[in-house]
Structures are given as structure tokens and as C-alpha cells.
């Protein structure tokens, strides 16, 4: 299988980010899955992988904002999760 050029994947990640900023949850989820598949067969590019990880983080922030958990997280539990 031929590898996908990293600029093509970076453009998809950028489109994904546009949907995240607009809170288009359905489109963001679809692009996320598409980008995940493309990342696996993409040519090696550390910058594109870092960009993908940043968008993963922002995607999680968006989903947490749109669908917050029903039980509020205690500050001590949050610190344990962050600090390991």
C-alpha cells in the first residue's frame, strides 16, 4: 500500500480543526476517524503527528464542552489523573 503524503493529511487535520472550532460534532467525528486511518499509512512526518495529537486534545475538549459528564470531578481526583 502506498503511503499518503503528509501535506494531504495536514490539510484534512486543518479541516477537522475548522469543524472543532464551529462545534460541528458530527463532521468533526467523521473527519477524526478519517484522519486516524490516514495517519497510519502516512509518510513519516513528526510535525504532522504532533498536529494530529493537538487536534485530538482539542477534539476531546470540544466533546467535553458539548457533553459534560453528569458527575462533577473533584479537584483531588483531577489532580490524581493529571499527575499520574
Buried (B, 14 or more C-beta within 10 A) or exposed (E): EEEBEBEEBBEBBEBBBEBBEEEBBEBBBEBBEBBEEBBEEBEEBEEBBEBBEEBBEBBEEBBEEEEEEEEEEEEEEEEEEEEE
